[in-house]
Amino acid sequence: MKASFVIVNYNRRDELLITIQKTKDLVANYKEQYEIVIVDNGSTDGSAEAVATQHPDVVLLAQKVNTGAPAWNYGFDAAKGDYFIIIDDDSHIESGLEDAMYYMDAHPKIGVLALNVLTGPYTSAGWNMQEDKNIIGFIGCGAVLRRETYEKIGGYADWIFLYVNEWDYGLRCTNAGYTVQYYDNCKVIHRTSSLNRTTKRLKVLVTKHELGIVYKHFSTHRWKYMGRIMFTNLKVIKGLSFKDAWWSVLGALQFLKMRSSLVRTPVSADAQALYVKAFPGTRNSVFAFLNKSSKS
């Protein structure tokens, strides 16, 4: 089988049904090459029942509890495809799927292919993604994971419930000798349901996990780069967004509580250097703003 669409859903029944139908329409002419795998993350809105009734041909894995992003790993384990197409319950590929498959076939060292996310809170244009370079991070509502890569390094980290898990995965992918690259011609629409999304949870978990990635995987200068991350996240104070800053502090406190449970897995110096250059939170020195001020 060429590829498996792997989708995780939590209490977004209507959006999920839209995504399934749009995905079926996309592959209608070559459906024997694709399958759809749904991991329902303990939904209470009848999502699993609706999928079972309306789309009995879909592979449905109904979980009893919400495990967050690591639930994708259940889907990866069950998937039969050579590639795993990762989309959200509220996102879908609009065009360019076959081109992306050919591109992956032609470039066997690409572990993850970041697709062109056109809409939503995070877009490929907003991230200034460029082709033909290792971008490390990718947007999780539209990407292709090579089965071989998954079998070599595993799936999403079980200690990251939500947010920034893609950066952790991209770092591990790079450390294993693969690359994360961007492919412009495969377009993804993220419809961005407001259900189960809160700004507070986003800010808290992003800070917690950004710090955790550096602490767990960096072999040198961990606290320097963690300081950069905190400074970057606290810069919202300049815009008088004290609530966002406080949520980042809460995330840092959660990281400190979690720190002792993280098993250190240092990556190579080359992988660390690529991450530092690619990730906005580690890229700039805490004192970079002084240089900008002196030049103005």
Buried (B, 14 or more C-beta within 10 A) or exposed (E): EBBBBBBBBBBBBBBBBBBBEBBBEBBEEEEEBBBBBBBBBBBEBEBBBBBBEEBEEBBBBBBEEBBBBBBBBBBBEBBEBBBBBBBBBBBBBBEBBBEBBEBBEEBEEBBBBBBBBBBBEBBBEEBEBEEEEBBBBBBBBBBBBBBEBBEBBBBBBEBBBBBBBBBBBBBBBBBBEBBBBBBBEBBBBBBBBEEBEEEEBBBBBBBBBBBBBBBBBBEEBBEBBBBBBBBBBBBBEEEEBEEBBBBBBBBBEBBEEBEEEBEEEBBEEEBBEBBBEBBEBBBBEEEEEEEEEEEE
